């Protein structure tokens, strides 16, 4: 059997295929404007890889998990990120996932969720906030992180994304260097993550998942703020999909014939 995890995020959709408890393949799609369309494209891709209703089981997770009608089961991203992170790290940890729509902090013990916190009331502190601020500065997210590593000394004080964007525009108008404003943007996001982590008092073993795990500066800033090293790895961006694939391996019975 092949076990497939599909994580439909608001910005990117990740897929993981497990065979004999080993990662056989991972790939990523931009979610675009329609998670339904993205789910259909993923279906076509996994069928081309030889997936059928008789040789595979599928779990969907993430923001658009309800858009995957051919999944055997849908499971929340909290559970899937926890299971995926534990698979990658092989030890108890507190998972930090800065997603497009929300930021999640999840305490994982023996592969199970024992506590979680979310910033889902406002875009501030999320990947969408980072994307909007980068666009205001004329950067993409990677460029923003690179410039931020060269900057210093700027604080973005607004707690709301709309007001923060106005604050950034004011800083640009006052002649503040873009690298220093970029530093302030990252400082704002990592500060909000620190506040969420404070609800997980006894943890010092942090693991960053999601798309921002590729930014050394964000990892360094989080480590500094939390007073403890933040671990990550290349496959950490697929943690949700990996967890979903592992959960698919635990499904009993026949697979969804919709595939």
C-alpha positions as CSV (number, residue, x, y, z in Angstrom):
1,X,0.0,0.0,0.0
2,X,1.0,3.6,-0.6
3,X,-0.2,6.3,1.8
4,X,-0.7,9.8,0.6
5,X,-1.0,13.0,2.6
6,X,-2.3,16.1,1.0
7,X,-2.0,19.4,2.8
8,X,-4.0,22.1,1.0
9,X,-2.7,25.4,2.5
10,X,-4.0,28.9,1.7
11,X,-0.8,29.6,-0.2
12,X,0.9,26.3,-1.1
13,X,-0.4,22.7,-1.2
14,X,2.0,19.9,-0.2
15,X,1.9,16.2,-1.0
16,X,3.7,13.3,0.6
17,X,3.7,9.7,-0.4
18,X,4.8,7.0,2.1
19,X,5.7,3.4,1.3
20,X,6.8,1.0,4.1
21,X,6.9,4.0,6.5
22,X,9.5,5.7,4.3
23,X,9.0,8.9,2.3
24,X,8.8,7.9,-1.3
25,X,8.0,11.3,-2.8
26,X,7.1,14.9,-1.9
27,X,6.0,17.7,-4.2
28,X,4.3,21.1,-3.9
29,X,1.7,23.1,-5.8
30,X,0.7,26.8,-5.5
31,X,-2.8,26.7,-4.2
32,X,-3.9,29.7,-6.3
33,X,-7.4,31.0,-6.2
34,X,-9.1,27.6,-6.1
35,X,-8.3,24.8,-3.7
36,X,-10.8,22.6,-5.6
37,X,-8.8,23.1,-8.8
38,X,-5.5,22.5,-7.0
39,X,-6.9,19.3,-5.5
40,X,-7.9,18.0,-8.9
41,X,-4.4,18.8,-10.3
42,X,-2.9,16.8,-7.4
43,X,-5.3,13.9,-8.2
44,X,-4.1,13.8,-11.8
45,X,-0.5,13.9,-10.6
46,X,-0.8,11.0,-8.2
47,X,-2.8,8.9,-10.7
48,X,0.1,9.4,-13.1
49,X,2.4,8.1,-10.4
50,X,0.4,4.8,-10.3
51,X,-2.0,5.5,-7.4
52,X,-5.3,3.7,-7.6
53,X,-8.2,3.1,-5.2
54,X,-6.9,-0.4,-4.5
55,X,-3.2,0.4,-3.8
56,X,-3.5,3.6,-1.8
57,X,-5.1,5.5,1.0
58,X,-5.4,9.2,1.3
59,X,-5.8,11.8,4.1
60,X,-6.3,15.5,3.4
61,X,-5.5,18.2,5.8
62,X,-5.0,22.0,5.9
63,X,-7.1,25.0,5.1
64,X,-8.7,23.4,2.0
65,X,-9.0,19.8,3.1
66,X,-12.7,19.7,2.4
67,X,-11.8,20.3,-1.3
68,X,-10.3,16.8,-1.7
69,X,-13.4,14.6,-2.3
70,X,-11.3,11.6,-3.2
71,X,-9.6,11.5,0.3
72,X,-10.5,8.6,2.5
73,X,-10.5,10.9,5.5
74,X,-9.9,14.6,6.5
75,X,-7.9,15.5,9.6
76,X,-7.1,18.8,11.2
77,X,-3.7,20.4,10.5
78,X,-3.0,20.5,14.2
79,X,-2.9,16.7,14.4
80,X,-1.1,16.3,11.1
81,X,1.7,18.8,11.9
82,X,2.2,17.2,15.2
83,X,2.5,13.7,13.8
84,X,4.7,14.9,10.9
85,X,7.1,16.9,13.1
86,X,7.5,13.9,15.5
87,X,8.3,11.7,12.5
88,X,11.0,14.1,11.3
89,X,12.5,15.0,14.7
90,X,12.0,11.6,16.5
91,X,11.4,13.4,19.9
92,X,9.0,15.5,21.9
93,X,8.9,19.1,20.8
94,X,6.9,22.3,20.4
95,X,6.0,22.8,16.8
96,X,5.9,26.3,15.3
97,X,4.1,26.7,12.0
98,X,3.8,30.2,10.5
99,X,1.1,29.5,8.0
100,X,-0.6,31.8,5.4
101,X,-3.8,32.2,7.4
102,X,-2.7,31.4,11.0
103,X,0.3,30.7,13.2
104,X,0.2,27.5,15.2
105,X,2.2,26.5,18.2
106,X,1.7,22.8,19.2
107,X,3.2,20.8,22.0
108,X,3.9,17.2,21.0
109,X,4.5,14.4,23.5
110,X,5.1,10.8,22.2
111,X,3.7,11.8,18.9
112,X,0.4,13.3,20.3
113,X,-0.9,16.8,20.8
114,X,-1.0,17.8,24.4
115,X,-1.4,21.6,24.0
116,X,-1.8,24.0,21.1
117,X,-2.3,27.8,20.5
118,X,-3.3,29.6,17.4
119,X,-3.2,33.2,16.1
120,X,-6.2,33.1,13.8
121,X,-8.1,36.2,14.7
122,X,-5.9,38.5,12.5
123,X,-3.4,38.2,9.7
124,X,-0.7,39.9,11.8
125,X,2.0,37.4,12.7
126,X,1.2,35.1,9.8
127,X,2.6,34.3,6.4
128,X,0.0,36.5,4.7
129,X,1.3,39.5,6.9
130,X,4.8,38.7,5.7
131,X,3.7,38.5,2.1
132,X,1.8,41.9,2.3
133,X,4.7,43.6,4.0
134,X,7.2,42.2,1.5
135,X,5.0,43.5,-1.4
136,X,4.8,47.0,0.2
137,X,8.6,47.0,0.3
138,X,8.9,45.7,-3.3
139,X,10.3,42.3,-2.2
140,X,9.3,38.8,-2.4
141,X,9.4,36.9,0.9
142,X,12.9,35.4,0.3
143,X,14.3,38.9,-0.5
144,X,12.6,40.4,2.6
145,X,14.3,37.8,4.8
146,X,17.7,38.4,3.1
147,X,17.4,42.2,3.5
148,X,16.2,41.8,7.1
149,X,19.4,40.0,8.0
150,X,21.3,43.1,7.0
151,X,19.1,45.5,8.9
152,X,18.5,46.6,12.5
153,X,16.9,49.1,14.8
154,X,13.4,49.3,13.5
155,X,10.2,48.3,15.3
156,X,6.8,47.8,13.8
157,X,4.5,48.6,16.7
158,X,1.0,48.1,15.1
159,X,-0.8,44.9,16.1
160,X,-3.1,45.1,13.0
161,X,-2.0,44.3,9.5
162,X,-3.8,47.3,8.0
163,X,-2.2,49.7,10.5
164,X,1.2,47.9,10.2
165,X,1.1,48.5,6.4
166,X,0.4,52.2,7.0
167,X,3.3,52.3,9.4
168,X,5.6,50.7,6.9
169,X,4.5,53.2,4.2
170,X,5.3,56.0,6.7
171,X,8.7,54.6,7.4
172,X,9.4,54.4,3.7
173,X,8.3,58.0,3.3
174,X,10.6,59.1,6.2
175,X,13.6,57.7,4.4
176,X,14.1,54.7,6.5
177,X,16.3,52.1,4.8
178,X,14.4,49.1,3.4
179,X,16.6,46.6,5.1
180,X,15.8,48.2,8.4
181,X,12.1,48.1,7.8
182,X,12.4,44.5,6.7
183,X,14.1,43.8,10.0
184,X,11.2,45.4,11.8
185,X,8.7,43.2,9.9
186,X,10.5,40.0,10.9
187,X,10.9,41.3,14.5
188,X,7.2,41.9,14.7
189,X,6.3,38.3,13.4
190,X,8.8,36.6,15.7
191,X,7.6,38.6,18.6
192,X,4.1,37.4,18.1
193,X,5.3,33.8,17.9
194,X,7.2,34.3,21.2
195,X,3.9,35.4,22.8
196,X,2.2,32.2,21.6
197,X,5.1,30.0,22.8
198,X,4.8,31.5,26.3
199,X,1.6,29.5,26.7
200,X,3.8,26.4,26.4
201,X,5.9,27.1,29.4
202,X,8.0,24.0,30.0
203,X,9.2,23.4,26.4
204,X,12.7,24.3,25.2
205,X,12.8,22.0,22.2
206,X,11.3,23.9,19.3
207,X,10.8,22.7,15.7
208,X,9.8,25.1,12.9
209,X,7.6,23.7,10.1
210,X,6.1,25.2,7.0
211,X,7.5,27.4,4.2
212,X,9.5,29.7,6.4
213,X,11.8,26.9,7.6
214,X,14.0,27.7,4.6
215,X,14.9,31.1,6.1
216,X,18.0,31.0,8.3
217,X,17.3,34.5,9.6
218,X,13.9,33.7,10.8
219,X,15.2,30.6,12.5
220,X,18.0,32.6,14.2
221,X,15.5,35.3,15.3
222,X,13.1,32.8,16.8
223,X,16.0,31.1,18.6
224,X,17.2,34.4,20.0
225,X,13.7,35.4,21.2
226,X,12.8,32.1,22.7
227,X,16.2,31.7,24.4
228,X,16.5,28.2,22.9
229,X,17.7,26.8,19.6
230,X,14.9,26.3,17.0
231,X,15.5,23.2,14.9
232,X,14.2,22.7,11.4
233,X,15.1,20.8,8.2
234,X,14.4,20.9,4.5
235,X,11.4,18.5,4.8
236,X,9.8,20.4,7.6
237,X,7.8,22.4,5.1
238,X,6.0,19.1,4.3
239,X,5.3,18.3,8.0
240,X,1.5,18.6,7.5
241,X,1.5,16.4,4.5
242,X,3.9,13.9,6.1
243,X,1.6,13.7,9.1
244,X,-1.4,13.2,6.9
245,X,0.3,10.3,5.1
246,X,1.1,8.7,8.4
247,X,-2.5,9.0,9.5
248,X,-3.5,7.4,6.1
249,X,-1.4,4.4,7.0
250,X,-3.5,4.0,10.2
251,X,-6.8,3.8,8.3
252,X,-8.5,0.4,8.3
253,X,-10.8,-0.9,5.5
254,X,-11.2,-0.1,1.9
255,X,-9.9,3.1,0.2
256,X,-12.1,5.8,-1.4
257,X,-13.2,4.6,-4.8
258,X,-13.3,8.2,-6.1
259,X,-9.7,8.0,-7.0
